[in-house]
């Protein structure tokens, strides 16, 4: 059985390194806003959908690089990225959202026929938080069927796409372990922004629960020691080695 994993960058996250790791000095960095497509014989799955319309700029209105914020361009958004890879956005069956912040579910409305899979506690947190900069119902709940799960979930029951809870960044953050022919890949998303967060066991200040997040980092460290390859949430350095829109191995 062939499983394929593709990575796409669907926008830019601009901040100083201190946003990711407390006390870190340095100038602004422009980090990717990743989304991943997993092609399984039983269906097509997106892990996160990047930034959407609310953060869309044009080449003329793009923020300067020395400013904090999120932005995307129409041709970077998930529907355009999929079409660029000859994949019809309407053919996607599932969206697994790591969490419901704007840079992870902003493209949900562009994927019309998918069922959204999210941790129940994340969905409830989104409904209870009155801050549209973080959670915006038009993005996390655009009217698609929503499957709310509690904890681990093996998407197709064959162990190839395993959703695991990775709480800390938000109350119901989740990650996915994909089994590729060469080994397992963990799509971490924001339970671990960058490789440096894992190596230094450092949770950012802007976290729902730093203690929970550190427990998650310890589990990631164990997985890494067992040979699991980790793709981090917003890691500009790692992203340079990721081949976009090509099957990863
Ligand atoms: Zn994020």
Boltz pocket constraint, residues with backbone or C-beta under 6 A from the ligand:
constraints:
  - pocket:
      binder: B
      contacts: [[A, 101], [A, 103], [A, 104], [A, 190], [A, 233], [A, 234]]
      max_distance: 6.0
